[in-house]
Amino acid sequence: MNATTALRTYLDFEKPILELENKVAELKAMQTEGKGPHIADEITKLEQKAKAALADTYAKLTPWQKTLVARHPERPHALDFIGGLIEEFTPLAGDRYFAEDEAIVGGIGKFRNRSVVVLGHEKGADTEQRIKHNFGMARPEGYRKAVRLMELAERFNLPIITFVDTPGAYPGIGAEERGQAEAIARSTECCLRLGVPIVTVIVGEGGSGGAIAIATANRILMLEHAIYSVISPEGAASIIWRDSNKKEEAATNMKITAQDLDQLGVIDAIVKEPTGGAHRDRESVIIATGNAIARMLSEFDGKSAEDIRAQRHERFLSIGR
Amino acid sequence: MNWINNVVRPKISGLLSTAKRDVPDNLWVKCPDSGQMVFYKDLEANQFVVPGSNYHMRMGSQQRLQHTFDGGEYRVVPVPTVQQDPLKFRDGRKYTDRLKDAKAATKLDDAVLVGEGELDSLPVVAAAQDFRFMAGSLGMAAGEAIIAGMQRALDLRTPFILFAASGGARMQEGILSLMQMPRTTIAVQRLRDARLPYIVVLTDPTTGGVTASYAMLGDIHIAEPGALICFAGPRVIQQTIREQLPDGFQRAEYLLSHGMIDMVVHRHEMRETLARVCKLLMSGVQATKAKDTRKMNGKPYVNGASVDSKVIETAARESGVVEPEAVPNSQRFEPGKGDKPKRDEGGSSTSANPKDAPRGA
């Protein structure tokens, strides 16, 4: 615990928790030096206090704080979920037109004894990986690869699981030149056309069109502190408020949290995160996510391709009606 | 480009009002391209194309539909009403107030206007997005309008023409605006399944979530000269990569040379082009339809089931039918029986017996 405390990235609003945890660590160090038994009580008390503060803070995160949690560098990313949930994962690469885009990872593998196709935005865990995966911001090739893999799934009758975690599609010259908009539109269209079930989990940031391209699913799950939005709070602040300091107000007004989206009927279920967020206990959140996916997928067992397609269409057409 | 709107907006809204025009007829408009000054009246008469420079100015949705349909006549296709301001959004001002203003200024219900009528005598349904209405942004109302328009084309079995113009998703409706991307895509798929032409005309500007959904899924993509068509706008890209953007980047001609659209068409030739394209595609559709009504080439379509279907006799018919021939046991090939000619061991009985070769071959 002490070692991870030292290494963990603390968000600004977590500072009081950090202080408590540091104090506990100090006292524990003193205890090992043998400074008397009365410290043990003090340690337990402080530990409980830190725990309570953490639970308290995370029970009432503001939408902006959730945005920060959703972007937390230690939050499990797509490859962590794939690593924890998919056996025999075989990554597949390339859009067969132009390039391999590692912002979207994908492949085939086994999820709880059934073969599946998996797709996900990968942000990367360290600087090198982040650059390799372009911070989870896909170019047209990423979406065209997604289409390719989804068509593969359709051909071999494999369910599709997607993990969404992207700030948005990459805004660059090359991306525009090669038809970013068209690539996203085709990917959304492909999702809608398939006769195999698609289950999407918004695990971190669901960034606009870049997200919807692989999130047009039969069932959409969202982690408790994930966000899903038409534009980032910063983007909305600078465009609508014309003031980048209004990002907290934007985050609240835009209704971007899992709880908001559940109320609006955009998502189907929320996967609870451990106290203090997914990054404090990655393993348990990955297992919980797996359980939720399994439950959602089982609902489509024995359903015909027409029924699965019709359910997906109905699901989206009914939003807002 | 804000100043263009500022110049043009009062004119157009004045034009739209049924009351007496409050726009002076001698008002000048400056061409954003060449800087030349043109009479508003001349501009209007020229479909808002600046006569000297051929610069295509933005156009209101009512005028757009008028210039598309025969005789400028069309019937407005009704669109289901949607929940106003589902998020109770406010950014200093209430979203409902902004909506009210936009409605008053444009005399429109929302950013998309759908009409049905005839285009060179061919029945069509057409929708036009109006950039004056909150930057033509795609929200729930606009999404429903696109879906209703496409459904109308399905019901009437006509082509659907879309004039796209949009700054992207309506941010004041948050995630519900994003949801219009898959929703409208479902309607596009239905048109496609029904084999009805879906023609997209990309006008200045078509950006963001609109480009990334229904506006890039047409059977044929036409753009107006100089139109900005993109996913991420030039300013966003410049802020991200911090380098100079290439000349003509994200303009219609750039998209044409990069394979994203089929053609760039001058506004004066738009009607003729649309009519031709729709008719060419529809003639195929109508031939398919004829099959359904059990007619083909003017004759009943029988699908091989008719008793009195005429069969064309050919010489091949006589010779092509191979009659089964009774082969006496003594002549049958039996491996291991050595009393038959051995020159064709393992061969089939046909090839062993030259007289059984297909007659007339």
Chai-1 contact restraints between the chains, C-beta under 6 A:
chainA,res_idxA,chainB,res_idxB,connection_type,confidence,min_distance_angstrom,max_distance_angstrom,comment,restraint_id
A,P171,B,A232,contact,1.0,0.0,6.0,A-B,restraint_1
A,P171,B,V236,contact,1.0,0.0,6.0,A-B,restraint_2
A,P171,B,I237,contact,1.0,0.0,6.0,A-B,restraint_3
A,P171,B,T240,contact,1.0,0.0,6.0,A-B,restraint_4
A,G172,B,I241,contact,1.0,0.0,6.0,A-B,restraint_5
A,E176,B,C230,contact,1.0,0.0,6.0,A-B,restraint_6
A,E176,B,Q250,contact,1.0,0.0,6.0,A-B,restraint_7
A,E177,B,H258,contact,1.0,0.0,6.0,A-B,restraint_8
A,G179,B,M260,contact,1.0,0.0,6.0,A-B,restraint_9
A,Q180,B,F231,contact,1.0,0.0,6.0,A-B,restraint_10
A,A181,B,T211,contact,1.0,0.0,6.0,A-B,restraint_11
A,A181,B,A212,contact,1.0,0.0,6.0,A-B,restraint_12
A,A181,B,M216,contact,1.0,0.0,6.0,A-B,restraint_13
A,A181,B,F231,contact,1.0,0.0,6.0,A-B,restraint_14
A,E182,B,M216,contact,1.0,0.0,6.0,A-B,restraint_15
A,I184,B,A212,contact,1.0,0.0,6.0,A-B,restraint_16
A,A185,B,A212,contact,1.0,0.0,6.0,A-B,restraint_17
A,A185,B,S213,contact,1.0,0.0,6.0,A-B,restraint_18
A,A185,B,M216,contact,1.0,0.0,6.0,A-B,restraint_19
A,A185,B,L217,contact,1.0,0.0,6.0,A-B,restraint_20
A,T188,B,M181,contact,1.0,0.0,6.0,A-B,restraint_21
A,T188,B,P182,contact,1.0,0.0,6.0,A-B,restraint_22
A,T188,B,T185,contact,1.0,0.0,6.0,A-B,restraint_23
A,E189,B,T185,contact,1.0,0.0,6.0,A-B,restraint_24
A,L192,B,T185,contact,1.0,0.0,6.0,A-B,restraint_25
A,L192,B,I186,contact,1.0,0.0,6.0,A-B,restraint_26
A,G209,B,G209,contact,1.0,0.0,6.0,A-B,restraint_27
A,G209,B,A212,contact,1.0,0.0,6.0,A-B,restraint_28
A,I212,B,L178,contact,1.0,0.0,6.0,A-B,restraint_29
A,I212,B,M181,contact,1.0,0.0,6.0,A-B,restraint_30
A,T216,B,P182,contact,1.0,0.0,6.0,A-B,restraint_31
A,V230,B,A169,contact,1.0,0.0,6.0,A-B,restraint_32
A,V230,B,G174,contact,1.0,0.0,6.0,A-B,restraint_33
A,V230,B,I175,contact,1.0,0.0,6.0,A-B,restraint_34
A,V230,B,S177,contact,1.0,0.0,6.0,A-B,restraint_35
A,V230,B,L178,contact,1.0,0.0,6.0,A-B,restraint_36
A,I231,B,M171,contact,1.0,0.0,6.0,A-B,restraint_37
A,A236,B,M171,contact,1.0,0.0,6.0,A-B,restraint_38
A,I240,B,D91,contact,1.0,0.0,6.0,A-B,restraint_39
A,I240,B,M171,contact,1.0,0.0,6.0,A-B,restraint_40
A,W241,B,D91,contact,1.0,0.0,6.0,A-B,restraint_41
A,N253,B,F89,contact,1.0,0.0,6.0,A-B,restraint_42
A,M254,B,G174,contact,1.0,0.0,6.0,A-B,restraint_43
A,K255,B,L87,contact,1.0,0.0,6.0,A-B,restraint_44
A,K255,B,G174,contact,1.0,0.0,6.0,A-B,restraint_45
A,L261,B,I175,contact,1.0,0.0,6.0,A-B,restraint_46
A,V266,B,I175,contact,1.0,0.0,6.0,A-B,restraint_47
A,H313,B,I186,contact,1.0,0.0,6.0,A-B,restraint_48
A,F316,B,P182,contact,1.0,0.0,6.0,A-B,restraint_49
A,F316,B,R183,contact,1.0,0.0,6.0,A-B,restraint_50
A,I319,B,M179,contact,1.0,0.0,6.0,A-B,restraint_51
A,G320,B,M140,contact,1.0,0.0,6.0,A-B,restraint_52
A,G320,B,L176,contact,1.0,0.0,6.0,A-B,restraint_53
